[in-house]
Amino acid sequence: MKGFRCYPKLAISVIFLLFSLVLPQAQASFNGSDTYTPRFEYYVDSTQTLGIDSVANLPASAFKQAPKAGYVGGYNRSIQWLKFRLPPSSGPSLLRIKPAYTDYVTLYQPDDGDFKVTERGELSEVEVGRFDRAIVFELEPVESESTYYLRIETENTSTVVAQVYTQQGYLRAVMLDSMVAGSFIGLLITLIVVNLSYQRWRNDLGFRYYILFVIASLMVFLSVDGWLLLVSPQWLKPLVSYLPQLTTLLYLLSVAVFYQALFGFALAESRYCLWISRIYQLAILLGGGALIVGAYIEYFPWFMQISVIYLLWISMIALKRVWTGSSEGRALLFAVVLGFLGILGTALSLNGIVSGGIWLLYSYTAGTLASILVFQSVMNRRLRCAEKVHLTTLLEKEHAEVLAERERQEKELKAQFISMLSHELKTPLSVISMGVSQQVITGKTRKYLIQAVSDMSRVIDRCAVLEQVDAEVYTRKEAVELVNLIGTQIEQAGGNSRILWQPPQSELWVSSDTDWLRVIVSNLIDNALKYSPAKTAISVRVECHLGEVCVQVENMVEGEPPDPQYIFDKYYRARSAHKQTGAGLGLYIVKRLVAQLGARIDCRIESLPIQMANRVVMCLCLPDRQ
């Protein structure tokens, strides 16, 4: 199996993951004189009857040591008593406790042999504390090491991650913590906005569920980290305190439906996977009922065990994708495993298996962030593939429309050609019919018959050449003496008296195909003779210019001149040309042959105001023989 490919976004996720984990530790150790981490000892009062006097008189052996990172008692209805000691202090200090969703936290601090009772941080008067999502208690200065107690009672998990600060250290900690949280929130909001802007979610169910997954991740963080509680009015805070449980259920539901769409459980071969996914979603919905009836504490530890099993099963499906050679299998496996590890750390801490609040606070954040970024790379790949398919479909559709339009035009042109051809052949056929019906054929009649046969032959010849030039004709490049070739074609044209031709004194050799060059020159001369007035001359001359030999044929036309832009198109005939027989193929054949011989031909129209006519100039340029 090949190693995982290093995606740029994956590198960003790893960096941000380390940033999220290391920064809180840097916060705690930034300045040793400004911070102190209390070491908790805990006692679980399952009877819910003990008061502070009874707990304070318990033997030391009744308390168990909690990890330095914090205390997590899991989901239960017992009262959690935490005992910790603080060294002497010369000034007031602040005890900062996270998470803030713990319902009832009471601090008992020593006061002349008794205890001073403070409920849920109500003594904090630090200005920045108004923007803190944690529970903050103000501790009075003590002259010697003193013992403090925390009483925790909650409908959520019994969790405490605490730090003692001086006022300056507290300000720094809040700003640093807000910066990390703000970065995480900003990243998720950016991902949501960017993915919504793609518009792919309108047609792609998997993309919609991915956006829902990111939104649910954001909502869990906002509720668990205390942001929603911070901005809520006082009358709404009791209701907002239930949001961590509710958003956690919504998050896990979004994970389930996203995985269902991502792995294609709705396909026929994955129906058993679909039923497993639906059973897990039903278990999530039961959590909503448990929250309503007050049984969430009993429900959630059981449900988190099911979630771990479910995510292990999803990881096995992703691993199977890797073994079957799926192009995105490794990225999917990596994202699923990262998300699983984040939820696993949360599950272990919530169930009290791992007694460390740092796992609860940061395992979900780090795992979710890393998995979202990897999933984003997968969705981006799918988006690019979908756009490529969409673009290919549009191009194919456009190509089909172009072909259909071209076919339609070809049919119209062929219909026009057949109509025009039948019209052009009717005239010489009528002449022949009238001539052969006469008992005596005079010399004049014979001349008309010969001309009619010549016209028909010319039309038929051009139709025969057309079939060849529409495909690639066979050409052979050879040295051709152009002056002699033009002279021969002028003689064969039979219009010597109308053709002004002054051949150069020396031979001019070009590199071309003799047979096809004859066809080109013959068509140019024939076209000039046919469409110019009967008593006007046409001009043929040859010039050398910059390594080319150019043949220029000029003739006058009466009435509306041809359009130089369309004069070489198949079946094109100017309005003034319909007086003569023709099929609109001569110059089209010329243009095709010229292109296949590697030459070029241009047409320009020159106005002649005095003669009240126009001059058509055809310029054929051939490469000189090297």
C-alpha positions as CSV (number, residue, x, y, z in Angstrom):
1,M,0.0,0.0,0.0
2,K,1.4,3.4,-1.0
3,G,1.9,6.1,1.6
4,F,-0.6,8.8,2.2
5,R,-0.3,11.7,-0.3
6,C,0.6,15.0,1.3
7,Y,-2.1,17.4,0.3
8,P,-1.5,21.1,1.0
9,K,-4.7,21.4,3.0
10,L,-3.7,18.4,5.0
11,A,-0.5,20.2,6.0
12,I,-2.6,23.2,7.0
13,S,-4.8,21.0,9.2
14,V,-1.8,19.4,10.9
15,I,-0.3,22.8,11.7
16,F,-3.6,24.1,13.0
17,L,-4.1,21.0,15.0
18,L,-0.7,21.5,16.7
19,F,-1.5,25.2,17.1
20,S,-4.8,24.3,18.9
21,L,-3.1,21.8,21.3
22,V,0.1,23.6,22.0
23,L,-1.2,27.1,22.5
24,P,-3.3,26.3,25.6
25,Q,-0.3,24.7,27.2
26,A,1.8,27.7,26.3
27,Q,-0.9,29.8,27.9
28,A,-0.5,27.9,31.1
29,S,3.2,28.1,31.2
30,F,3.8,31.5,29.6
31,N,4.6,33.2,32.9
32,G,5.0,31.0,36.0
33,S,4.6,33.9,38.4
34,D,1.2,34.8,36.8
35,T,-0.4,31.3,36.7
36,Y,-0.8,28.3,39.0
37,T,-2.5,25.0,38.1
38,P,-4.3,23.5,41.1
39,R,-4.1,19.7,41.6
40,F,-7.5,18.3,42.4
41,E,-8.5,15.6,44.8
42,Y,-12.1,14.4,44.3
43,Y,-14.8,12.7,46.3
44,V,-18.1,11.5,44.8
45,D,-21.1,12.0,47.0
46,S,-23.6,9.5,45.6
47,T,-26.1,10.1,48.4
48,Q,-26.2,13.9,47.5
49,T,-26.6,14.6,51.3
50,L,-23.1,15.8,52.4
51,G,-22.5,19.5,53.2
52,I,-19.2,21.3,53.4
53,D,-18.7,20.6,57.0
54,S,-19.0,16.9,56.5
55,V,-16.8,16.9,53.4
56,A,-14.1,19.0,55.1
57,N,-13.9,16.5,58.0
58,L,-13.6,13.4,55.7
59,P,-10.3,11.6,56.1
60,A,-7.6,12.2,53.4
61,S,-8.0,8.7,52.2
62,A,-11.6,9.4,51.1
63,F,-10.3,11.7,48.3
64,K,-8.7,10.3,45.1
65,Q,-6.1,12.1,43.1
66,A,-7.2,13.6,39.8
67,P,-4.8,14.2,36.9
68,K,-3.0,17.5,36.7
69,A,-4.8,18.4,33.4
70,G,-8.2,18.5,35.2
71,Y,-11.1,16.4,36.4
72,V,-13.8,14.6,34.5
73,G,-16.4,12.7,36.6
74,G,-18.5,11.6,33.6
75,Y,-22.3,11.5,33.4
76,N,-23.9,10.7,36.8
77,R,-26.2,12.3,39.3
78,S,-23.7,12.3,42.1
79,I,-22.4,15.5,43.7
80,Q,-18.7,15.9,42.9
81,W,-16.5,17.5,45.6
82,L,-13.1,18.7,44.5
83,K,-10.4,19.7,47.0
84,F,-7.3,21.7,46.1
85,R,-4.6,23.7,47.9
86,L,-3.1,27.0,47.0
87,P,0.1,28.6,48.1
88,P,0.3,31.9,50.0
89,S,-0.6,35.0,48.0
90,S,0.0,38.7,48.6
91,G,-2.8,39.9,46.5
92,P,-6.2,38.8,45.0
93,S,-6.1,36.1,42.4
94,L,-8.7,34.6,40.0
95,L,-9.8,31.0,39.6
96,R,-10.9,30.3,36.0
97,I,-12.9,27.1,35.4
98,K,-13.9,25.6,32.1
99,P,-16.2,24.5,30.6
100,A,-18.9,27.1,31.4
101,Y,-21.9,24.8,30.8
102,T,-21.6,23.2,34.3
103,D,-24.9,24.0,35.9
104,Y,-24.0,24.5,39.6
105,V,-20.5,25.3,40.8
106,T,-19.9,26.5,44.3
107,L,-16.6,27.6,45.7
108,Y,-15.7,27.2,49.4
109,Q,-12.7,29.3,50.4
110,P,-11.3,29.4,53.9
111,D,-12.3,32.4,56.1
112,D,-11.1,32.5,59.7
113,G,-11.7,28.8,60.5
114,D,-15.0,28.7,58.4
115,F,-15.7,28.8,54.7
116,K,-16.8,31.7,52.5
117,V,-19.4,30.5,49.9
118,T,-19.4,31.8,46.4
119,E,-21.9,30.7,43.7
120,R,-20.8,30.3,40.1
121,G,-18.3,33.1,39.9
122,E,-20.6,35.9,40.8
123,L,-17.7,37.9,42.6
124,S,-15.7,38.5,39.4
125,E,-15.3,42.2,38.8
126,V,-12.5,42.0,36.2
127,E,-13.6,44.1,33.2
128,V,-12.5,41.6,30.6
129,G,-14.4,38.9,32.5
130,R,-17.5,40.2,30.9
131,F,-16.2,38.6,27.7
132,D,-14.9,35.4,29.2
133,R,-16.8,32.1,28.5
134,A,-15.4,30.5,31.7
135,I,-16.6,30.5,35.3
136,V,-14.4,32.9,37.2
137,F,-14.1,33.1,41.0
138,E,-12.1,35.9,42.8
139,L,-9.8,34.5,45.5
140,E,-8.8,36.6,48.5
141,P,-5.1,36.7,49.5
142,V,-3.9,34.2,52.1
143,E,-0.9,34.2,54.3
144,S,-0.3,30.5,54.3
145,E,-1.2,27.5,52.2
146,S,-4.9,27.0,52.3
147,T,-7.4,24.3,51.2
148,Y,-10.4,25.1,49.0
149,Y,-13.4,23.1,47.9
150,L,-15.5,23.0,44.8
151,R,-19.0,21.5,44.8
152,I,-20.2,20.5,41.3
153,E,-23.8,19.5,40.4
154,T,-24.9,19.3,36.8
155,E,-27.2,17.7,34.3
156,N,-24.2,17.5,31.9
157,T,-20.8,15.9,32.4
158,S,-19.0,16.7,35.6
159,T,-15.9,18.4,34.2
160,V,-13.5,20.9,35.7
161,V,-10.3,22.3,34.0
162,A,-9.0,25.1,36.3
163,Q,-6.2,27.6,36.4
164,V,-5.4,30.3,39.0
165,Y,-4.1,33.6,37.7
166,T,-3.1,37.0,38.8
167,Q,-5.1,39.8,37.3
168,Q,-2.5,40.4,34.6
169,G,-2.1,36.7,33.8
170,Y,-5.9,36.3,33.6
171,L,-6.2,39.1,31.1
172,R,-3.5,37.4,28.9
173,A,-5.1,34.0,29.2
174,V,-8.6,35.3,28.2
175,M,-7.1,37.1,25.1
176,L,-5.1,34.1,24.1
177,D,-7.9,31.7,24.6
178,S,-10.3,34.0,22.6
179,M,-7.7,34.2,19.8
180,V,-7.5,30.4,19.4
181,A,-11.3,30.0,19.6
182,G,-11.8,32.9,17.2
183,S,-9.4,31.3,14.7
184,F,-11.3,28.0,14.9
185,I,-14.7,29.8,14.5
186,G,-13.4,31.9,11.7
187,L,-12.1,28.9,9.8
188,L,-15.4,27.1,10.1
189,I,-17.4,30.1,9.0
190,T,-15.1,30.6,6.0
191,L,-15.6,27.0,5.0
192,I,-19.4,27.3,5.2
193,V,-19.4,30.5,3.1
194,V,-17.0,29.2,0.5
195,N,-19.0,25.9,0.1
196,L,-22.3,27.7,-0.1
197,S,-20.9,29.9,-2.8
198,Y,-20.0,26.8,-5.0
199,Q,-23.8,26.3,-5.5
200,R,-23.0,22.6,-5.8
201,W,-25.1,22.0,-2.7
202,R,-28.3,22.7,-4.6
203,N,-28.0,19.5,-6.7
204,D,-25.6,17.3,-4.6
205,L,-27.1,15.7,-1.5
206,G,-23.6,14.7,-0.2
207,F,-22.4,18.3,-0.5
208,R,-25.5,19.6,1.4
209,Y,-24.8,17.1,4.2
210,Y,-21.1,18.1,4.3
211,I,-22.1,21.8,4.8
212,L,-24.6,20.6,7.5
213,F,-21.7,18.7,9.1
214,V,-19.5,21.9,9.2
215,I,-22.4,24.0,10.6
216,A,-23.1,21.4,13.3
217,S,-19.4,21.4,14.2
218,L,-19.5,25.2,14.6
219,M,-22.7,25.1,16.7
220,V,-21.2,22.4,19.1
221,F,-18.1,24.5,19.6
222,L,-20.1,27.7,20.2
223,S,-22.3,26.0,22.8
224,V,-19.6,23.9,24.5
225,D,-17.0,26.7,24.6
226,G,-19.6,29.0,26.1
227,W,-20.0,31.6,23.3
228,L,-23.8,31.2,23.1
229,L,-24.1,31.3,26.9
230,L,-21.9,34.5,26.9
231,V,-24.1,36.4,24.4
232,S,-27.5,35.2,25.7
233,P,-29.6,37.4,27.9
234,Q,-30.0,36.4,31.5
235,W,-33.6,35.1,31.1
236,L,-32.5,32.8,28.3
237,K,-29.4,31.3,30.0
238,P,-31.3,28.4,31.7
239,L,-32.5,27.3,28.2
240,V,-29.1,27.9,26.6
241,S,-27.5,25.7,29.2
242,Y,-29.1,22.7,27.4
243,L,-27.5,23.6,24.1
244,P,-24.3,21.6,24.6
245,Q,-26.3,18.4,24.8
246,L,-28.6,19.3,22.0
247,T,-25.9,20.5,19.6
248,T,-23.8,17.4,20.3
249,L,-26.8,15.2,19.2
250,L,-27.3,17.4,16.1
251,Y,-23.5,17.1,15.3
252,L,-23.5,13.3,15.6
253,L,-26.7,13.2,13.4
254,S,-25.0,15.3,10.8
255,V,-22.0,13.0,10.9
256,A,-24.3,10.0,10.3
257,V,-26.2,11.4,7.4
258,F,-22.9,12.8,5.9
259,Y,-21.2,9.4,6.0
260,Q,-24.4,7.8,4.6
261,A,-24.2,10.1,1.5
262,L,-20.4,10.1,1.3
263,F,-20.1,6.3,1.2
264,G,-23.2,5.7,-0.9
265,F,-25.2,3.7,1.6
266,A,-28.4,4.2,-0.5
267,L,-27.0,2.1,-3.4
268,A,-28.4,-1.4,-3.8
269,E,-25.2,-3.2,-2.8
270,S,-25.0,-1.2,0.4
271,R,-28.5,-1.6,1.7
272,Y,-27.4,-3.3,4.9
273,C,-25.1,-0.3,5.6
274,L,-28.1,2.0,5.1
275,W,-30.1,0.1,7.8
276,I,-27.2,0.3,10.2
277,S,-26.9,4.0,9.6
278,R,-30.6,4.5,10.1
279,I,-30.5,2.6,13.4
280,Y,-27.7,4.8,14.6
281,Q,-29.7,7.9,13.6
282,L,-32.7,6.5,15.5
283,A,-30.4,6.2,18.6
284,I,-29.5,9.8,18.2
285,L,-33.1,10.9,18.1
286,L,-33.8,8.9,21.3
287,G,-31.3,11.3,22.9
288,G,-33.6,14.2,22.2
289,G,-36.4,12.4,24.1
290,A,-34.0,11.6,26.9
291,L,-33.1,15.3,27.2
292,I,-36.8,16.2,27.4
293,V,-37.7,13.7,30.1
294,G,-34.5,14.4,32.1
295,A,-32.8,11.0,31.4
296,Y,-29.9,12.4,29.4
297,I,-27.3,11.6,32.1
298,E,-28.3,7.9,31.9
299,Y,-28.6,7.9,28.2
300,F,-25.4,9.6,27.0
301,P,-22.7,7.2,28.4
302,W,-24.5,4.3,26.7
303,F,-24.9,6.3,23.5
304,M,-21.2,7.3,23.4
305,Q,-20.3,3.6,23.5
306,I,-22.6,3.0,20.5
307,S,-21.0,6.0,18.8
308,V,-17.5,4.5,19.2
309,I,-18.6,1.2,17.7
310,Y,-20.4,3.0,14.9
311,L,-17.3,5.1,14.0
312,L,-15.1,2.0,14.2
313,W,-17.4,0.4,11.6
314,I,-17.2,3.5,9.4
315,S,-13.4,3.3,9.7
316,M,-13.5,-0.3,8.4
317,I,-15.6,0.8,5.4
318,A,-13.1,3.6,4.6
319,L,-10.3,1.0,5.0
320,K,-12.1,-1.2,2.5
321,R,-12.2,1.7,0.0
322,V,-8.4,1.9,0.3
323,W,-8.0,-1.8,-0.4
324,T,-10.3,-1.7,-3.4
325,G,-8.2,1.0,-4.9
326,S,-10.6,4.0,-4.6
327,S,-9.0,7.2,-5.8
328,E,-10.2,9.0,-2.6
329,G,-10.0,6.0,-0.3
330,R,-6.9,7.0,1.7
331,A,-8.1,10.6,2.2
332,L,-11.5,9.3,3.4
333,L,-9.9,6.9,5.8
334,F,-7.6,9.6,7.2
335,A,-10.5,12.0,7.7
336,V,-12.7,9.4,9.3
337,V,-9.9,8.3,11.7
338,L,-9.2,11.9,12.7
339,G,-12.8,12.5,13.5
340,F,-13.0,9.2,15.3
341,L,-10.1,10.0,17.5
342,G,-11.6,13.3,18.4
343,I,-14.9,11.8,19.4
344,L,-13.1,8.8,21.1
345,G,-11.2,11.2,23.4
346,T,-14.5,13.0,24.2
347,A,-16.2,9.7,24.8
348,L,-13.5,8.4,27.1
349,S,-13.5,11.6,29.2
350,L,-17.2,11.9,29.3
351,N,-17.5,8.3,30.6
352,G,-14.8,8.9,33.2
353,I,-12.5,6.4,31.6
354,V,-9.8,9.1,31.0
355,S,-9.9,11.5,33.9
356,G,-8.4,14.5,32.2
357,G,-10.4,17.6,31.3
358,I,-7.8,18.5,28.6
359,W,-9.0,15.5,26.6
360,L,-12.6,16.8,26.7
361,L,-11.8,20.4,25.8
362,Y,-9.3,19.8,23.0
363,S,-9.7,16.3,21.6
364,Y,-13.0,17.1,19.9
365,T,-11.7,20.5,18.6
366,A,-8.5,19.1,17.2
367,G,-10.1,15.9,15.7
368,T,-13.0,17.7,14.2
369,L,-10.9,20.5,12.7
370,A,-8.4,18.0,11.1
371,S,-11.2,15.8,9.7
372,I,-13.1,18.7,8.3
373,L,-10.0,20.0,6.4
374,V,-9.3,16.6,5.0
375,F,-13.0,16.1,4.0
376,Q,-12.8,19.6,2.4
377,S,-10.0,18.3,0.1
378,V,-12.2,15.3,-0.8
379,M,-15.2,17.5,-1.5
380,N,-13.0,19.8,-3.5
381,R,-11.9,16.9,-5.6
382,R,-15.4,15.8,-6.1
383,L,-16.4,19.3,-7.0
384,R,-13.6,19.5,-9.6
385,C,-14.7,16.2,-11.1
386,A,-18.3,17.3,-11.2
387,E,-17.4,20.5,-12.8
388,K,-15.3,18.6,-15.4
389,V,-18.2,16.3,-16.1
390,H,-20.5,19.3,-16.4
391,L,-18.1,21.1,-18.7
392,T,-17.7,18.0,-20.8
393,T,-21.5,17.6,-21.0
394,L,-21.9,21.2,-22.0
395,L,-19.1,20.8,-24.7
396,E,-20.7,17.7,-26.0
397,K,-24.1,19.3,-26.1
398,E,-22.6,22.4,-27.8
399,H,-20.7,20.1,-30.3
400,A,-23.9,18.2,-31.0
401,E,-25.8,21.4,-31.6
402,V,-23.0,22.6,-33.9
403,L,-23.1,19.4,-35.8
404,A,-26.8,19.5,-36.0
405,E,-26.7,23.1,-37.3
406,R,-24.0,22.2,-39.7
407,E,-26.0,19.2,-41.0
408,R,-29.0,21.4,-41.3
409,Q,-27.0,24.0,-43.3
410,E,-25.5,21.3,-45.4
411,K,-29.0,20.0,-46.2
412,E,-30.2,23.5,-47.1
413,L,-27.1,24.1,-49.3
414,K,-27.5,20.7,-51.0
415,A,-31.2,21.5,-51.6
416,Q,-30.2,24.9,-53.0
417,F,-27.4,23.3,-55.1
418,I,-29.8,20.7,-56.6
419,S,-32.3,23.4,-57.4
420,M,-29.6,25.6,-58.9
421,L,-28.1,22.7,-60.8
422,S,-31.4,21.7,-62.3
423,H,-32.0,25.4,-63.3
424,E,-28.5,25.7,-64.8
425,L,-28.8,22.5,-66.8
426,K,-32.3,23.4,-68.1
427,T,-30.9,26.3,-70.3
428,P,-28.3,24.2,-72.2
429,L,-30.7,21.3,-72.4
430,S,-33.4,23.5,-73.9
431,V,-30.9,24.8,-76.5
432,I,-29.9,21.2,-77.4
433,S,-33.6,20.2,-77.5
434,M,-34.5,23.1,-79.8
435,G,-31.4,22.4,-82.0
436,V,-31.9,18.7,-82.6
437,S,-35.6,19.3,-83.4
438,Q,-34.7,21.4,-86.4
439,Q,-34.5,19.5,-89.7
440,V,-31.5,21.5,-90.9
441,I,-28.7,22.5,-88.4
442,T,-27.2,25.7,-89.5
443,G,-23.7,26.9,-88.5
444,K,-25.2,29.3,-85.9
445,T,-27.3,26.5,-84.4
446,R,-24.3,24.2,-84.3
447,K,-22.3,26.9,-82.4
448,Y,-25.2,27.2,-79.9
449,L,-25.3,23.4,-79.5
450,I,-21.5,23.2,-78.9
451,Q,-21.7,26.0,-76.3
452,A,-24.6,24.3,-74.6
453,V,-22.7,21.0,-74.4
454,S,-19.6,22.9,-73.2
455,D,-21.6,24.5,-70.4
456,M,-23.1,21.2,-69.3
457,S,-19.7,19.6,-69.4
458,R,-18.2,22.4,-67.3
459,V,-20.9,22.0,-64.6
460,I,-20.5,18.3,-64.5
461,D,-16.7,18.5,-64.3
462,R,-16.9,20.8,-61.4
463,C,-19.3,18.6,-59.6
464,A,-16.8,15.7,-60.1
465,V,-13.9,17.8,-58.8
466,L,-16.0,18.9,-55.8
467,E,-16.1,15.4,-54.4
468,Q,-12.3,15.2,-54.4
469,V,-11.5,18.6,-52.9
470,D,-14.0,18.1,-50.0
471,A,-11.6,15.4,-48.9
472,E,-7.8,15.7,-48.8
473,V,-6.6,15.5,-52.4
474,Y,-3.4,13.8,-53.3
475,T,-0.8,16.3,-54.2
476,R,2.8,15.9,-55.3
477,K,5.1,18.9,-55.1
478,E,7.3,19.4,-58.2
479,A,8.9,22.3,-60.1
480,V,6.3,23.8,-62.4
481,E,7.0,26.5,-65.0
482,L,4.2,28.9,-64.4
483,V,4.4,31.1,-67.5
484,N,4.0,28.3,-69.9
485,L,1.2,26.7,-67.9
486,I,-0.8,30.0,-67.9
487,G,-0.3,30.4,-71.6
488,T,-1.6,26.9,-72.3
489,Q,-4.7,27.6,-70.2
490,I,-5.4,30.9,-72.0
491,E,-5.2,29.1,-75.4
492,Q,-7.6,26.4,-74.2
493,A,-10.0,29.0,-72.9
494,G,-10.8,30.1,-76.4
495,G,-11.1,33.8,-75.4
496,N,-7.7,35.0,-76.6
497,S,-9.2,38.2,-78.0
498,R,-10.6,39.3,-74.6
499,I,-7.6,38.2,-72.5
500,L,-4.8,40.8,-71.9
501,W,-1.7,38.6,-71.2
502,Q,1.8,39.8,-71.4
503,P,4.0,36.9,-70.3
504,P,7.3,37.8,-68.6
505,Q,10.6,37.6,-70.6
506,S,12.0,34.8,-68.3
507,E,10.6,31.6,-67.0
508,L,9.1,31.5,-63.5
509,W,9.3,28.3,-61.6
510,V,7.2,27.5,-58.6
511,S,6.9,24.5,-56.3
512,S,3.4,23.0,-56.8
513,D,1.3,20.2,-58.3
514,T,0.9,20.6,-62.1
515,D,-2.5,19.0,-62.5
516,W,-4.2,20.8,-59.7
517,L,-2.5,24.1,-60.6
518,R,-4.0,23.8,-64.1
519,V,-7.5,23.4,-62.5
520,I,-6.9,26.5,-60.4
521,V,-5.8,28.7,-63.2
522,S,-8.4,27.4,-65.6
523,N,-11.2,28.2,-63.1
524,L,-9.9,31.7,-62.4
525,I,-9.7,32.5,-66.1
526,D,-13.1,30.9,-66.9
527,N,-14.7,32.7,-64.0
528,A,-13.4,36.1,-65.2
529,L,-14.5,35.5,-68.8
530,K,-18.0,34.3,-67.8
531,Y,-19.0,37.0,-65.4
532,S,-17.5,40.1,-67.1
533,P,-19.4,42.0,-69.8
534,A,-19.0,40.4,-73.3
535,K,-17.1,43.4,-74.8
536,T,-14.7,43.9,-71.9
537,A,-11.2,42.4,-71.5
538,I,-9.8,40.5,-68.6
539,S,-6.2,41.0,-67.5
540,V,-3.8,38.2,-66.5
541,R,-0.3,39.0,-65.2
542,V,2.4,37.5,-63.1
543,E,4.6,39.2,-60.5
544,C,7.4,38.1,-58.1
545,H,7.4,39.4,-54.6
546,L,9.2,38.3,-51.4
547,G,9.8,34.7,-52.4
548,E,6.4,34.2,-53.9
549,V,5.1,34.2,-57.5
550,C,1.7,35.9,-57.7
551,V,-0.9,35.4,-60.5
552,Q,-3.4,38.3,-60.7
553,V,-6.6,37.9,-62.7
554,E,-8.8,41.0,-63.1
555,N,-12.2,41.5,-64.7
556,M,-15.0,44.0,-64.6
557,V,-18.6,43.2,-63.4
558,E,-21.8,45.1,-63.9
559,G,-24.4,45.6,-61.2
560,E,-23.9,44.5,-57.6
561,P,-20.4,43.1,-57.1
562,P,-19.7,39.8,-55.3
563,D,-19.0,39.8,-51.6
564,P,-15.2,39.1,-51.0
565,Q,-16.1,37.6,-47.6
566,Y,-18.3,34.8,-49.1
567,I,-17.0,34.6,-52.7
568,F,-15.1,31.4,-51.9
569,D,-18.0,29.7,-50.1
570,K,-19.6,26.6,-51.5
571,Y,-22.6,27.3,-53.7
572,Y,-22.2,31.1,-53.4
573,R,-23.3,33.2,-56.3
574,A,-23.6,36.9,-56.5
575,R,-26.9,38.4,-57.6
576,S,-25.5,39.6,-60.8
577,A,-24.1,36.1,-61.6
578,H,-27.5,34.4,-62.2
579,K,-27.5,35.5,-65.8
580,Q,-24.8,32.9,-66.5
581,T,-24.9,29.2,-66.0
582,G,-22.9,27.9,-63.0
583,A,-23.2,26.0,-59.8
584,G,-21.3,28.3,-57.4
585,L,-18.5,25.7,-57.1
586,G,-15.6,27.1,-59.2
587,L,-14.1,29.5,-56.7
588,Y,-14.9,27.1,-53.8
589,I,-12.8,24.4,-55.6
590,V,-10.0,27.0,-56.2
591,K,-9.9,27.9,-52.5
592,R,-9.8,24.3,-51.3
593,L,-7.0,23.4,-53.8
594,V,-5.0,26.5,-53.0
595,A,-5.1,25.6,-49.2
596,Q,-4.0,22.0,-49.9
597,L,-1.2,23.2,-52.1
598,G,0.2,25.5,-49.3
599,A,-0.6,28.6,-51.3
600,R,-3.0,31.5,-50.7
601,I,-5.6,33.4,-52.7
602,D,-7.3,36.7,-52.0
603,C,-10.1,38.7,-53.6
604,R,-10.7,42.4,-53.6
605,I,-13.2,44.7,-55.2
606,E,-12.2,48.0,-56.7
607,S,-14.8,50.6,-57.6
608,L,-14.7,52.2,-61.1
609,P,-16.9,55.3,-60.9
610,I,-16.3,56.5,-64.4
611,Q,-17.2,53.2,-66.0
612,M,-20.0,52.8,-63.4
613,A,-18.8,49.3,-62.7
614,N,-16.5,47.4,-60.4
615,R,-13.3,45.5,-60.9
616,V,-12.8,42.0,-59.3
617,V,-9.2,41.2,-58.6
618,M,-8.1,37.6,-57.8
619,C,-4.6,37.3,-56.5
620,L,-3.1,33.8,-56.3
621,C,0.3,33.6,-54.6
622,L,2.5,30.4,-54.9
623,P,5.7,29.7,-53.2
624,D,8.8,30.2,-55.3
625,R,10.9,27.1,-56.1
626,Q,13.7,27.0,-53.5
